[in-house]
Amino acid sequence: MDKGSIEYVPLNAANGILPWTKSCFVCGESNQKGFRLRSRIENNIVVIEYSPTPNDVGWKEIIHGGISMTLMDEVMTWAAILYARKACVSA
């Protein structure tokens, strides 16, 4: 991994935006094929906003399960990290 893939931007306490790595598929600003979304904390809840594109649809205008699970993985991991106050992963 190059240094750019592991650098992250720290928590922005002013607006609750959570840190992100530059190459992450969900939040990485340098990942051209990713979502480039920002997770944030609102009232002790991890929030991520996403509007599906036509490429994210699986069947009859229903978002593909892989897309929804990827987004759930992101917020569940952040919820675990914030609860445990240490690095964790979802499983």
PyMOL Python script that loads the backbone (N, CA, C, O; Angstrom):
from pymol import cmd

cmd.read_pdbstr("""\
ATOM      1  N   MET A   1       0.833  -1.183   0.000  1.00  0.00           N
ATOM      2  CA  MET A   1       0.000   0.000   0.000  1.00  0.00           C
ATOM      3  C   MET A   1       0.873   1.240   0.000  1.00  0.00           C
ATOM      4  O   MET A   1       1.853   1.315   0.740  1.00  0.00           O
ATOM      5  N   ASP A   2       0.524   2.199  -0.817  1.00  0.00           N
ATOM      6  CA  ASP A   2       1.279   3.441  -0.774  1.00  0.00           C
ATOM      7  C   ASP A   2       0.770   4.312   0.360  1.00  0.00           C
ATOM      8  O   ASP A   2      -0.315   4.081   0.894  1.00  0.00           O
ATOM      9  N   LYS A   3       1.553   5.307   0.722  1.00  0.00           N
ATOM     10  CA  LYS A   3       1.194   6.156   1.853  1.00  0.00           C
ATOM     11  C   LYS A   3      -0.168   6.807   1.668  1.00  0.00           C
ATOM     12  O   LYS A   3      -0.905   6.969   2.641  1.00  0.00           O
ATOM     13  N   GLY A   4      -0.520   7.182   0.446  1.00  0.00           N
ATOM     14  CA  GLY A   4      -1.802   7.825   0.195  1.00  0.00           C
ATOM     15  C   GLY A   4      -2.990   6.954   0.527  1.00  0.00           C
ATOM     16  O   GLY A   4      -4.075   7.468   0.800  1.00  0.00           O
ATOM     17  N   SER A   5      -2.807   5.636   0.510  1.00  0.00           N
ATOM     18  CA  SER A   5      -3.931   4.757   0.777  1.00  0.00           C
ATOM     19  C   SER A   5      -4.212   4.588   2.264  1.00  0.00           C
ATOM     20  O   SER A   5      -5.283   4.105   2.632  1.00  0.00           O
ATOM     21  N   ILE A   6      -3.278   4.972   3.122  1.00  0.00           N
ATOM     22  CA  ILE A   6      -3.527   4.794   4.546  1.00  0.00           C
ATOM     23  C   ILE A   6      -3.638   6.106   5.305  1.00  0.00           C
ATOM     24  O   ILE A   6      -3.939   6.097   6.499  1.00  0.00           O
ATOM     25  N   GLU A   7      -3.408   7.216   4.653  1.00  0.00           N
ATOM     26  CA  GLU A   7      -3.595   8.491   5.333  1.00  0.00           C
ATOM     27  C   GLU A   7      -5.084   8.693   5.593  1.00  0.00           C
ATOM     28  O   GLU A   7      -5.922   8.266   4.799  1.00  0.00           O
ATOM     29  N   TYR A   8      -5.400   9.331   6.682  1.00  0.00           N
ATOM     30  CA  TYR A   8      -6.801   9.597   6.956  1.00  0.00           C
ATOM     31  C   TYR A   8      -6.968  11.027   7.432  1.00  0.00           C
ATOM     32  O   TYR A   8      -6.019  11.690   7.851  1.00  0.00           O
ATOM     33  N   VAL A   9      -8.201  11.470   7.351  1.00  0.00           N
ATOM     34  CA  VAL A   9      -8.547  12.803   7.824  1.00  0.00           C
ATOM     35  C   VAL A   9      -9.234  12.616   9.166  1.00  0.00           C
ATOM     36  O   VAL A   9     -10.186  11.840   9.250  1.00  0.00           O
ATOM     37  N   PRO A  10      -8.788  13.300  10.228  1.00  0.00           N
ATOM     38  CA  PRO A  10      -9.339  13.076  11.566  1.00  0.00           C
ATOM     39  C   PRO A  10     -10.755  13.623  11.744  1.00  0.00           C
ATOM     40  O   PRO A  10     -11.274  14.357  10.902  1.00  0.00           O
ATOM     41  N   LEU A  11     -11.359  13.240  12.867  1.00  0.00           N
ATOM     42  CA  LEU A  11     -12.704  13.685  13.218  1.00  0.00           C
ATOM     43  C   LEU A  11     -12.805  15.193  13.185  1.00  0.00           C
ATOM     44  O   LEU A  11     -11.951  15.896  13.724  1.00  0.00           O
ATOM     45  N   ASN A  12     -13.851  15.686  12.551  1.00  0.00           N
ATOM     46  CA  ASN A  12     -14.151  17.107  12.547  1.00  0.00           C
ATOM     47  C   ASN A  12     -15.217  17.330  13.611  1.00  0.00           C
ATOM     48  O   ASN A  12     -16.407  17.155  13.349  1.00  0.00           O
ATOM     49  N   ALA A  13     -14.797  17.710  14.799  1.00  0.00           N
ATOM     50  CA  ALA A  13     -15.708  17.841  15.934  1.00  0.00           C
ATOM     51  C   ALA A  13     -16.799  18.880  15.693  1.00  0.00           C
ATOM     52  O   ALA A  13     -17.885  18.774  16.262  1.00  0.00           O
ATOM     53  N   ALA A  14     -16.529  19.862  14.875  1.00  0.00           N
ATOM     54  CA  ALA A  14     -17.502  20.931  14.643  1.00  0.00           C
ATOM     55  C   ALA A  14     -18.775  20.415  13.984  1.00  0.00           C
ATOM     56  O   ALA A  14     -19.866  20.886  14.304  1.00  0.00           O
ATOM     57  N   ASN A  15     -18.658  19.461  13.074  1.00  0.00           N
ATOM     58  CA  ASN A  15     -19.856  18.977  12.384  1.00  0.00           C
ATOM     59  C   ASN A  15     -20.061  17.465  12.498  1.00  0.00           C
ATOM     60  O   ASN A  15     -20.930  16.917  11.819  1.00  0.00           O
ATOM     61  N   GLY A  16     -19.295  16.789  13.328  1.00  0.00           N
ATOM     62  CA  GLY A  16     -19.471  15.365  13.574  1.00  0.00           C
ATOM     63  C   GLY A  16     -19.019  14.455  12.453  1.00  0.00           C
ATOM     64  O   GLY A  16     -19.285  13.254  12.498  1.00  0.00           O
ATOM     65  N   ILE A  17     -18.336  14.995  11.436  1.00  0.00           N
ATOM     66  CA  ILE A  17     -17.843  14.167  10.329  1.00  0.00           C
ATOM     67  C   ILE A  17     -16.759  13.230  10.861  1.00  0.00           C
ATOM     68  O   ILE A  17     -15.804  13.673  11.500  1.00  0.00           O
ATOM     69  N   LEU A  18     -16.915  11.936  10.593  1.00  0.00           N
ATOM     70  CA  LEU A  18     -15.954  10.943  11.067  1.00  0.00           C
ATOM     71  C   LEU A  18     -14.731  10.896  10.157  1.00  0.00           C
ATOM     72  O   LEU A  18     -14.810  11.289   8.993  1.00  0.00           O
ATOM     73  N   PRO A  19     -13.596  10.416  10.681  1.00  0.00           N
ATOM     74  CA  PRO A  19     -12.377  10.325   9.863  1.00  0.00           C
ATOM     75  C   PRO A  19     -12.586   9.403   8.660  1.00  0.00           C
ATOM     76  O   PRO A  19     -13.487   8.564   8.659  1.00  0.00           O
ATOM     77  N   TRP A  20     -11.753   9.569   7.648  1.00  0.00           N
ATOM     78  CA  TRP A  20     -11.805   8.681   6.494  1.00  0.00           C
ATOM     79  C   TRP A  20     -10.413   8.471   5.937  1.00  0.00           C
ATOM     80  O   TRP A  20      -9.528   9.313   6.084  1.00  0.00           O
ATOM     81  N   THR A  21     -10.239   7.316   5.286  1.00  0.00           N
ATOM     82  CA  THR A  21      -8.985   7.056   4.584  1.00  0.00           C
ATOM     83  C   THR A  21      -9.171   7.466   3.133  1.00  0.00           C
ATOM     84  O   THR A  21     -10.287   7.466   2.614  1.00  0.00           O
ATOM     85  N   LYS A  22      -8.086   7.810   2.496  1.00  0.00           N
ATOM     86  CA  LYS A  22      -8.187   8.365   1.147  1.00  0.00           C
ATOM     87  C   LYS A  22      -8.542   7.349   0.072  1.00  0.00           C
ATOM     88  O   LYS A  22      -9.028   7.731  -0.993  1.00  0.00           O
ATOM     89  N   SER A  23      -8.310   6.052   0.326  1.00  0.00           N
ATOM     90  CA  SER A  23      -8.594   5.054  -0.710  1.00  0.00           C
ATOM     91  C   SER A  23      -9.779   4.144  -0.383  1.00  0.00           C
ATOM     92  O   SER A  23     -10.091   3.244  -1.164  1.00  0.00           O
ATOM     93  N   CYS A  24     -10.432   4.357   0.734  1.00  0.00           N
ATOM     94  CA  CYS A  24     -11.575   3.529   1.141  1.00  0.00           C
ATOM     95  C   CYS A  24     -12.646   3.520   0.040  1.00  0.00           C
ATOM     96  O   CYS A  24     -12.909   4.552  -0.577  1.00  0.00           O
ATOM     97  N   PHE A  25     -13.258   2.361  -0.203  1.00  0.00           N
ATOM     98  CA  PHE A  25     -14.297   2.265  -1.229  1.00  0.00           C
ATOM     99  C   PHE A  25     -15.507   3.127  -0.882  1.00  0.00           C
ATOM    100  O   PHE A  25     -16.108   3.726  -1.774  1.00  0.00           O
ATOM    101  N   VAL A  26     -15.871   3.199   0.379  1.00  0.00           N
ATOM    102  CA  VAL A  26     -17.043   3.983   0.776  1.00  0.00           C
ATOM    103  C   VAL A  26     -16.701   5.458   0.953  1.00  0.00           C
ATOM    104  O   VAL A  26     -17.418   6.318   0.442  1.00  0.00           O
ATOM    105  N   CYS A  27     -15.626   5.765   1.664  1.00  0.00           N
ATOM    106  CA  CYS A  27     -15.363   7.161   2.023  1.00  0.00           C
ATOM    107  C   CYS A  27     -14.142   7.787   1.365  1.00  0.00           C
ATOM    108  O   CYS A  27     -13.913   8.986   1.520  1.00  0.00           O
ATOM    109  N   GLY A  28     -13.362   7.015   0.641  1.00  0.00           N
ATOM    110  CA  GLY A  28     -12.107   7.526   0.096  1.00  0.00           C
ATOM    111  C   GLY A  28     -12.270   8.535  -1.021  1.00  0.00           C
ATOM    112  O   GLY A  28     -12.834   8.231  -2.071  1.00  0.00           O
ATOM    113  N   GLU A  29     -11.776   9.732  -0.788  1.00  0.00           N
ATOM    114  CA  GLU A  29     -11.881  10.782  -1.806  1.00  0.00           C
ATOM    115  C   GLU A  29     -11.007  10.501  -3.015  1.00  0.00           C
ATOM    116  O   GLU A  29     -11.250  11.057  -4.086  1.00  0.00           O
ATOM    117  N   SER A  30      -9.993   9.650  -2.873  1.00  0.00           N
ATOM    118  CA  SER A  30      -9.103   9.319  -3.988  1.00  0.00           C
ATOM    119  C   SER A  30      -9.542   8.071  -4.748  1.00  0.00           C
ATOM    120  O   SER A  30      -8.956   7.744  -5.780  1.00  0.00           O
ATOM    121  N   ASN A  31     -10.553   7.374  -4.261  1.00  0.00           N
ATOM    122  CA  ASN A  31     -11.016   6.156  -4.918  1.00  0.00           C
ATOM    123  C   ASN A  31     -12.026   6.529  -6.004  1.00  0.00           C
ATOM    124  O   ASN A  31     -13.190   6.805  -5.714  1.00  0.00           O
ATOM    125  N   GLN A  32     -11.572   6.533  -7.240  1.00  0.00           N
ATOM    126  CA  GLN A  32     -12.412   6.963  -8.361  1.00  0.00           C
ATOM    127  C   GLN A  32     -13.629   6.062  -8.585  1.00  0.00           C
ATOM    128  O   GLN A  32     -14.625   6.510  -9.153  1.00  0.00           O
ATOM    129  N   LYS A  33     -13.567   4.800  -8.149  1.00  0.00           N
ATOM    130  CA  LYS A  33     -14.685   3.877  -8.347  1.00  0.00           C
ATOM    131  C   LYS A  33     -15.559   3.744  -7.109  1.00  0.00           C
ATOM    132  O   LYS A  33     -16.567   3.040  -7.134  1.00  0.00           O
ATOM    133  N   GLY A  34     -15.182   4.412  -6.031  1.00  0.00           N
ATOM    134  CA  GLY A  34     -15.922   4.296  -4.782  1.00  0.00           C
ATOM    135  C   GLY A  34     -17.052   5.309  -4.662  1.00  0.00           C
ATOM    136  O   GLY A  34     -17.334   6.064  -5.593  1.00  0.00           O
ATOM    137  N   PHE A  35     -17.689   5.309  -3.497  1.00  0.00           N
ATOM    138  CA  PHE A  35     -18.825   6.193  -3.241  1.00  0.00           C
ATOM    139  C   PHE A  35     -18.427   7.608  -2.826  1.00  0.00           C
ATOM    140  O   PHE A  35     -19.155   8.563  -3.093  1.00  0.00           O
ATOM    141  N   ARG A  36     -17.278   7.741  -2.178  1.00  0.00           N
ATOM    142  CA  ARG A  36     -16.792   9.033  -1.665  1.00  0.00           C
ATOM    143  C   ARG A  36     -17.817   9.702  -0.738  1.00  0.00           C
ATOM    144  O   ARG A  36     -18.114  10.889  -0.875  1.00  0.00           O
ATOM    145  N   LEU A  37     -18.339   8.932   0.186  1.00  0.00           N
ATOM    146  CA  LEU A  37     -19.333   9.427   1.140  1.00  0.00           C
ATOM    147  C   LEU A  37     -18.670   9.775   2.460  1.00  0.00           C
ATOM    148  O   LEU A  37     -17.542   9.355   2.719  1.00  0.00           O
ATOM    149  N   ARG A  38     -19.349  10.526   3.283  1.00  0.00           N
ATOM    150  CA  ARG A  38     -18.859  10.883   4.616  1.00  0.00           C
ATOM    151  C   ARG A  38     -19.853  10.382   5.657  1.00  0.00           C
ATOM    152  O   ARG A  38     -21.050  10.658   5.579  1.00  0.00           O
ATOM    153  N   SER A  39     -19.338   9.644   6.624  1.00  0.00           N
ATOM    154  CA  SER A  39     -20.142   9.244   7.777  1.00  0.00           C
ATOM    155  C   SER A  39     -20.040  10.348   8.813  1.00  0.00           C
ATOM    156  O   SER A  39     -19.020  11.029   8.918  1.00  0.00           O
ATOM    157  N   ARG A  40     -21.105  10.513   9.573  1.00  0.00           N
ATOM    158  CA  ARG A  40     -21.100  11.535  10.617  1.00  0.00           C
ATOM    159  C   ARG A  40     -21.911  11.038  11.811  1.00  0.00           C
ATOM    160  O   ARG A  40     -22.646  10.055  11.726  1.00  0.00           O
ATOM    161  N   ILE A  41     -21.752  11.745  12.912  1.00  0.00           N
ATOM    162  CA  ILE A  41     -22.498  11.433  14.124  1.00  0.00           C
ATOM    163  C   ILE A  41     -23.597  12.477  14.286  1.00  0.00           C
ATOM    164  O   ILE A  41     -23.337  13.680  14.246  1.00  0.00           O
ATOM    165  N   GLU A  42     -24.824  12.004  14.470  1.00  0.00           N
ATOM    166  CA  GLU A  42     -25.959  12.878  14.767  1.00  0.00           C
ATOM    167  C   GLU A  42     -26.707  12.275  15.949  1.00  0.00           C
ATOM    168  O   GLU A  42     -27.219  11.159  15.853  1.00  0.00           O
ATOM    169  N   ASN A  43     -26.773  12.991  17.044  1.00  0.00           N
ATOM    170  CA  ASN A  43     -27.487  12.505  18.232  1.00  0.00           C
ATOM    171  C   ASN A  43     -27.051  11.092  18.623  1.00  0.00           C
ATOM    172  O   ASN A  43     -27.887  10.229  18.892  1.00  0.00           O
ATOM    173  N   ASN A  44     -25.737  10.865  18.652  1.00  0.00           N
ATOM    174  CA  ASN A  44     -25.141   9.575  19.018  1.00  0.00           C
ATOM    175  C   ASN A  44     -25.483   8.443  18.051  1.00  0.00           C
ATOM    176  O   ASN A  44     -25.408   7.272  18.423  1.00  0.00           O
ATOM    177  N   ILE A  45     -25.852   8.771  16.831  1.00  0.00           N
ATOM    178  CA  ILE A  45     -26.141   7.779  15.797  1.00  0.00           C
ATOM    179  C   ILE A  45     -25.204   8.030  14.625  1.00  0.00           C
ATOM    180  O   ILE A  45     -24.999   9.175  14.222  1.00  0.00           O
ATOM    181  N   VAL A  46     -24.635   6.959  14.078  1.00  0.00           N
ATOM    182  CA  VAL A  46     -23.784   7.092  12.893  1.00  0.00           C
ATOM    183  C   VAL A  46     -24.698   7.178  11.670  1.00  0.00           C
ATOM    184  O   VAL A  46     -25.554   6.321  11.454  1.00  0.00           O
ATOM    185  N   VAL A  47     -24.499   8.220  10.885  1.00  0.00           N
ATOM    186  CA  VAL A  47     -25.353   8.492   9.727  1.00  0.00           C
ATOM    187  C   VAL A  47     -24.499   8.556   8.467  1.00  0.00           C
ATOM    188  O   VAL A  47     -23.394   9.098   8.475  1.00  0.00           O
ATOM    189  N   ILE A  48     -25.028   7.996   7.392  1.00  0.00           N
ATOM    190  CA  ILE A  48     -24.416   8.147   6.074  1.00  0.00           C
ATOM    191  C   ILE A  48     -25.568   8.338   5.087  1.00  0.00           C
ATOM    192  O   ILE A  48     -26.551   7.599   5.133  1.00  0.00           O
ATOM    193  N   GLU A  49     -25.455   9.300   4.219  1.00  0.00           N
ATOM    194  CA  GLU A  49     -26.504   9.558   3.234  1.00  0.00           C
ATOM    195  C   GLU A  49     -26.034   9.095   1.868  1.00  0.00           C
ATOM    196  O   GLU A  49     -24.897   9.345   1.469  1.00  0.00           O
ATOM    197  N   TYR A  50     -26.926   8.413   1.156  1.00  0.00           N
ATOM    198  CA  TYR A  50     -26.572   7.888  -0.156  1.00  0.00           C
ATOM    199  C   TYR A  50     -27.799   7.856  -1.053  1.00  0.00           C
ATOM    200  O   TYR A  50     -28.870   7.423  -0.628  1.00  0.00           O
ATOM    201  N   SER A  51     -27.652   8.303  -2.261  1.00  0.00           N
ATOM    202  CA  SER A  51     -28.704   8.210  -3.274  1.00  0.00           C
ATOM    203  C   SER A  51     -28.224   7.242  -4.349  1.00  0.00           C
ATOM    204  O   SER A  51     -27.236   7.517  -5.029  1.00  0.00           O
ATOM    205  N   PRO A  52     -28.910   6.113  -4.510  1.00  0.00           N
ATOM    206  CA  PRO A  52     -28.474   5.121  -5.488  1.00  0.00           C
ATOM    207  C   PRO A  52     -28.464   5.677  -6.915  1.00  0.00           C
ATOM    208  O   PRO A  52     -29.282   6.522  -7.278  1.00  0.00           O
ATOM    209  N   THR A  53     -27.524   5.183  -7.703  1.00  0.00           N
ATOM    210  CA  THR A  53     -27.463   5.503  -9.124  1.00  0.00           C
ATOM    211  C   THR A  53     -28.031   4.307  -9.897  1.00  0.00           C
ATOM    212  O   THR A  53     -28.201   3.234  -9.318  1.00  0.00           O
ATOM    213  N   PRO A  54     -28.321   4.467 -11.169  1.00  0.00           N
ATOM    214  CA  PRO A  54     -28.812   3.318 -11.952  1.00  0.00           C
ATOM    215  C   PRO A  54     -27.853   2.123 -11.924  1.00  0.00           C
ATOM    216  O   PRO A  54     -28.300   0.984 -12.063  1.00  0.00           O
ATOM    217  N   ASN A  55     -26.563   2.352 -11.750  1.00  0.00           N
ATOM    218  CA  ASN A  55     -25.594   1.255 -11.684  1.00  0.00           C
ATOM    219  C   ASN A  55     -25.694   0.451 -10.395  1.00  0.00           C
ATOM    220  O   ASN A  55     -25.136  -0.644 -10.316  1.00  0.00           O
ATOM    221  N   ASP A  56     -26.385   0.958  -9.391  1.00  0.00           N
ATOM    222  CA  ASP A  56     -26.483   0.297  -8.088  1.00  0.00           C
ATOM    223  C   ASP A  56     -27.716  -0.595  -7.963  1.00  0.00           C
ATOM    224  O   ASP A  56     -27.931  -1.222  -6.926  1.00  0.00           O
ATOM    225  N   VAL A  57     -28.513  -0.650  -9.011  1.00  0.00           N
ATOM    226  CA  VAL A  57     -29.771  -1.386  -8.977  1.00  0.00           C
ATOM    227  C   VAL A  57     -29.544  -2.848  -9.333  1.00  0.00           C
ATOM    228  O   VAL A  57     -28.805  -3.166 -10.265  1.00  0.00           O
ATOM    229  N   GLY A  58     -30.190  -3.734  -8.577  1.00  0.00           N
ATOM    230  CA  GLY A  58     -30.093  -5.154  -8.857  1.00  0.00           C
ATOM    231  C   GLY A  58     -31.256  -5.649  -9.694  1.00  0.00           C
ATOM    232  O   GLY A  58     -31.040  -6.279 -10.729  1.00  0.00           O
ATOM    233  N   TRP A  59     -32.483  -5.382  -9.274  1.00  0.00           N
ATOM    234  CA  TRP A  59     -33.669  -5.891  -9.951  1.00  0.00           C
ATOM    235  C   TRP A  59     -34.813  -4.909  -9.764  1.00  0.00           C
ATOM    236  O   TRP A  59     -35.106  -4.501  -8.641  1.00  0.00           O
ATOM    237  N   LYS A  60     -35.449  -4.534 -10.838  1.00  0.00           N
ATOM    238  CA  LYS A  60     -36.630  -3.660 -10.812  1.00  0.00           C
ATOM    239  C   LYS A  60     -36.486  -2.460  -9.889  1.00  0.00           C
ATOM    240  O   LYS A  60     -37.326  -2.238  -9.017  1.00  0.00           O
ATOM    241  N   GLU A  61     -35.441  -1.699 -10.077  1.00  0.00           N
ATOM    242  CA  GLU A  61     -35.207  -0.468  -9.323  1.00  0.00           C
ATOM    243  C   GLU A  61     -35.014  -0.679  -7.820  1.00  0.00           C
ATOM    244  O   GLU A  61     -35.276   0.220  -7.021  1.00  0.00           O
ATOM    245  N   ILE A  62     -34.559  -1.860  -7.448  1.00  0.00           N
ATOM    246  CA  ILE A  62     -34.237  -2.158  -6.048  1.00  0.00           C
ATOM    247  C   ILE A  62     -32.719  -2.148  -5.925  1.00  0.00           C
ATOM    248  O   ILE A  62     -32.021  -2.778  -6.719  1.00  0.00           O
ATOM    249  N   ILE A  63     -32.213  -1.433  -4.929  1.00  0.00           N
ATOM    250  CA  ILE A  63     -30.763  -1.348  -4.749  1.00  0.00           C
ATOM    251  C   ILE A  63     -30.190  -2.750  -4.545  1.00  0.00           C
ATOM    252  O   ILE A  63     -30.774  -3.572  -3.838  1.00  0.00           O
ATOM    253  N   HIS A  64     -29.059  -3.008  -5.162  1.00  0.00           N
ATOM    254  CA  HIS A  64     -28.398  -4.310  -5.061  1.00  0.00           C
ATOM    255  C   HIS A  64     -27.984  -4.568  -3.615  1.00  0.00           C
ATOM    256  O   HIS A  64     -27.523  -3.656  -2.929  1.00  0.00           O
ATOM    257  N   GLY A  65     -28.144  -5.790  -3.158  1.00  0.00           N
ATOM    258  CA  GLY A  65     -27.814  -6.149  -1.781  1.00  0.00           C
ATOM    259  C   GLY A  65     -26.369  -5.889  -1.406  1.00  0.00           C
ATOM    260  O   GLY A  65     -26.079  -5.546  -0.260  1.00  0.00           O
ATOM    261  N   GLY A  66     -25.468  -6.047  -2.346  1.00  0.00           N
ATOM    262  CA  GLY A  66     -24.055  -5.782  -2.071  1.00  0.00           C
ATOM    263  C   GLY A  66     -23.796  -4.323  -1.760  1.00  0.00           C
ATOM    264  O   GLY A  66     -22.951  -3.997  -0.926  1.00  0.00           O
ATOM    265  N   ILE A  67     -24.527  -3.443  -2.434  1.00  0.00           N
ATOM    266  CA  ILE A  67     -24.390  -2.003  -2.180  1.00  0.00           C
ATOM    267  C   ILE A  67     -24.915  -1.679  -0.785  1.00  0.00           C
ATOM    268  O   ILE A  67     -24.244  -0.998  -0.008  1.00  0.00           O
ATOM    269  N   SER A  68     -26.116  -2.167  -0.468  1.00  0.00           N
ATOM    270  CA  SER A  68     -26.685  -1.852   0.849  1.00  0.00           C
ATOM    271  C   SER A  68     -25.847  -2.455   1.976  1.00  0.00           C
ATOM    272  O   SER A  68     -25.695  -1.831   3.026  1.00  0.00           O
ATOM    273  N   MET A  69     -25.302  -3.655   1.778  1.00  0.00           N
ATOM    274  CA  MET A  69     -24.465  -4.268   2.811  1.00  0.00           C
ATOM    275  C   MET A  69     -23.146  -3.520   2.979  1.00  0.00           C
ATOM    276  O   MET A  69     -22.630  -3.424   4.093  1.00  0.00           O
ATOM    277  N   THR A  70     -22.599  -2.994   1.895  1.00  0.00           N
ATOM    278  CA  THR A  70     -21.368  -2.197   1.983  1.00  0.00           C
ATOM    279  C   THR A  70     -21.606  -0.964   2.840  1.00  0.00           C
ATOM    280  O   THR A  70     -20.782  -0.625   3.690  1.00  0.00           O
ATOM    281  N   LEU A  71     -22.727  -0.294   2.618  1.00  0.00           N
ATOM    282  CA  LEU A  71     -23.047   0.899   3.405  1.00  0.00           C
ATOM    283  C   LEU A  71     -23.321   0.534   4.862  1.00  0.00           C
ATOM    284  O   LEU A  71     -22.910   1.256   5.771  1.00  0.00           O
ATOM    285  N   MET A  72     -24.015  -0.586   5.088  1.00  0.00           N
ATOM    286  CA  MET A  72     -24.265  -1.027   6.466  1.00  0.00           C
ATOM    287  C   MET A  72     -22.965  -1.382   7.167  1.00  0.00           C
ATOM    288  O   MET A  72     -22.799  -1.085   8.350  1.00  0.00           O
ATOM    289  N   ASP A  73     -22.041  -2.015   6.452  1.00  0.00           N
ATOM    290  CA  ASP A  73     -20.741  -2.353   7.028  1.00  0.00           C
ATOM    291  C   ASP A  73     -20.032  -1.091   7.511  1.00  0.00           C
ATOM    292  O   ASP A  73     -19.444  -1.081   8.593  1.00  0.00           O
ATOM    293  N   GLU A  74     -20.086  -0.045   6.721  1.00  0.00           N
ATOM    294  CA  GLU A  74     -19.432   1.219   7.086  1.00  0.00           C
ATOM    295  C   GLU A  74     -20.011   1.792   8.383  1.00  0.00           C
ATOM    296  O   GLU A  74     -19.259   2.142   9.293  1.00  0.00           O
ATOM    297  N   VAL A  75     -21.334   1.890   8.472  1.00  0.00           N
ATOM    298  CA  VAL A  75     -21.921   2.496   9.672  1.00  0.00           C
ATOM    299  C   VAL A  75     -21.828   1.572  10.882  1.00  0.00           C
ATOM    300  O   VAL A  75     -21.655   2.049  12.004  1.00  0.00           O
ATOM    301  N   MET A  76     -21.939   0.252  10.675  1.00  0.00           N
ATOM    302  CA  MET A  76     -21.808  -0.671  11.810  1.00  0.00           C
ATOM    303  C   MET A  76     -20.396  -0.652  12.371  1.00  0.00           C
ATOM    304  O   MET A  76     -20.203  -0.709  13.585  1.00  0.00           O
ATOM    305  N   THR A  77     -19.411  -0.571  11.488  1.00  0.00           N
ATOM    306  CA  THR A  77     -18.031  -0.513  11.959  1.00  0.00           C
ATOM    307  C   THR A  77     -17.793   0.753  12.759  1.00  0.00           C
ATOM    308  O   THR A  77     -17.181   0.705  13.827  1.00  0.00           O
ATOM    309  N   TRP A  78     -18.273   1.896  12.254  1.00  0.00           N
ATOM    310  CA  TRP A  78     -18.101   3.141  13.010  1.00  0.00           C
ATOM    311  C   TRP A  78     -18.843   3.100  14.343  1.00  0.00           C
ATOM    312  O   TRP A  78     -18.343   3.612  15.344  1.00  0.00           O
ATOM    313  N   ALA A  79     -20.027   2.496  14.364  1.00  0.00           N
ATOM    314  CA  ALA A  79     -20.760   2.375  15.625  1.00  0.00           C
ATOM    315  C   ALA A  79     -19.955   1.548  16.630  1.00  0.00           C
ATOM    316  O   ALA A  79     -19.873   1.906  17.805  1.00  0.00           O
ATOM    317  N   ALA A  80     -19.362   0.446  16.171  1.00  0.00           N
ATOM    318  CA  ALA A  80     -18.543  -0.395  17.053  1.00  0.00           C
ATOM    319  C   ALA A  80     -17.310   0.348  17.544  1.00  0.00           C
ATOM    320  O   ALA A  80     -16.968   0.273  18.724  1.00  0.00           O
ATOM    321  N   ILE A  81     -16.642   1.062  16.649  1.00  0.00           N
ATOM    322  CA  ILE A  81     -15.448   1.825  17.036  1.00  0.00           C
ATOM    323  C   ILE A  81     -15.795   2.870  18.083  1.00  0.00           C
ATOM    324  O   ILE A  81     -15.083   3.017  19.076  1.00  0.00           O
ATOM    325  N   LEU A  82     -16.873   3.588  17.869  1.00  0.00           N
ATOM    326  CA  LEU A  82     -17.254   4.645  18.808  1.00  0.00           C
ATOM    327  C   LEU A  82     -17.694   4.069  20.151  1.00  0.00           C
ATOM    328  O   LEU A  82     -17.421   4.659  21.196  1.00  0.00           O
ATOM    329  N   TYR A  83     -18.377   2.916  20.132  1.00  0.00           N
ATOM    330  CA  TYR A  83     -18.810   2.281  21.371  1.00  0.00           C
ATOM    331  C   TYR A  83     -17.616   1.722  22.143  1.00  0.00           C
ATOM    332  O   TYR A  83     -17.496   1.943  23.348  1.00  0.00           O
ATOM    333  N   ALA A  84     -16.734   1.000  21.452  1.00  0.00           N
ATOM    334  CA  ALA A  84     -15.592   0.348  22.104  1.00  0.00           C
ATOM    335  C   ALA A  84     -14.446   1.311  22.391  1.00  0.00           C
ATOM    336  O   ALA A  84     -13.583   1.033  23.224  1.00  0.00           O
ATOM    337  N   ARG A  85     -14.446   2.438  21.699  1.00  0.00           N
ATOM    338  CA  ARG A  85     -13.374   3.428  21.819  1.00  0.00           C
ATOM    339  C   ARG A  85     -12.010   2.849  21.439  1.00  0.00           C
ATOM    340  O   ARG A  85     -10.977   3.202  22.007  1.00  0.00           O
ATOM    341  N   LYS A  86     -12.048   1.939  20.447  1.00  0.00           N
ATOM    342  CA  LYS A  86     -10.814   1.393  19.881  1.00  0.00           C
ATOM    343  C   LYS A  86     -11.135   0.849  18.492  1.00  0.00           C
ATOM    344  O   LYS A  86     -12.299   0.673  18.131  1.00  0.00           O
ATOM    345  N   ALA A  87     -10.093   0.589  17.730  1.00  0.00           N
ATOM    346  CA  ALA A  87     -10.275   0.090  16.370  1.00  0.00           C
ATOM    347  C   ALA A  87     -10.947  -1.275  16.383  1.00  0.00           C
ATOM    348  O   ALA A  87     -10.595  -2.131  17.195  1.00  0.00           O
ATOM    349  N   CYS A  88     -11.898  -1.482  15.503  1.00  0.00           N
ATOM    350  CA  CYS A  88     -12.582  -2.757  15.349  1.00  0.00           C
ATOM    351  C   CYS A  88     -13.004  -2.926  13.895  1.00  0.00           C
ATOM    352  O   CYS A  88     -12.875  -2.008  13.085  1.00  0.00           O
ATOM    353  N   VAL A  89     -13.503  -4.095  13.586  1.00  0.00           N
ATOM    354  CA  VAL A  89     -14.073  -4.361  12.272  1.00  0.00           C
ATOM    355  C   VAL A  89     -15.414  -5.043  12.477  1.00  0.00           C
ATOM    356  O   VAL A  89     -15.656  -5.646  13.522  1.00  0.00           O
ATOM    357  N   SER A  90     -16.278  -4.951  11.487  1.00  0.00           N
ATOM    358  CA  SER A  90     -17.544  -5.678  11.585  1.00  0.00           C
ATOM    359  C   SER A  90     -17.313  -7.101  11.093  1.00  0.00           C
ATOM    360  O   SER A  90     -16.354  -7.369  10.370  1.00  0.00           O
ATOM    361  N   ALA A  91     -18.185  -7.995  11.484  1.00  0.00           N
ATOM    362  CA  ALA A  91     -18.038  -9.391  11.046  1.00  0.00           C
ATOM    363  C   ALA A  91     -19.397  -9.991  10.790  1.00  0.00           C
ATOM    364  O   ALA A  91     -19.495 -11.159  10.413  1.00  0.00           O
TER     365      ALA A  91
END
""", "prot")
cmd.dss("prot")
cmd.show_as("cartoon", "prot")
cmd.util.cbc("prot")
cmd.orient("prot")
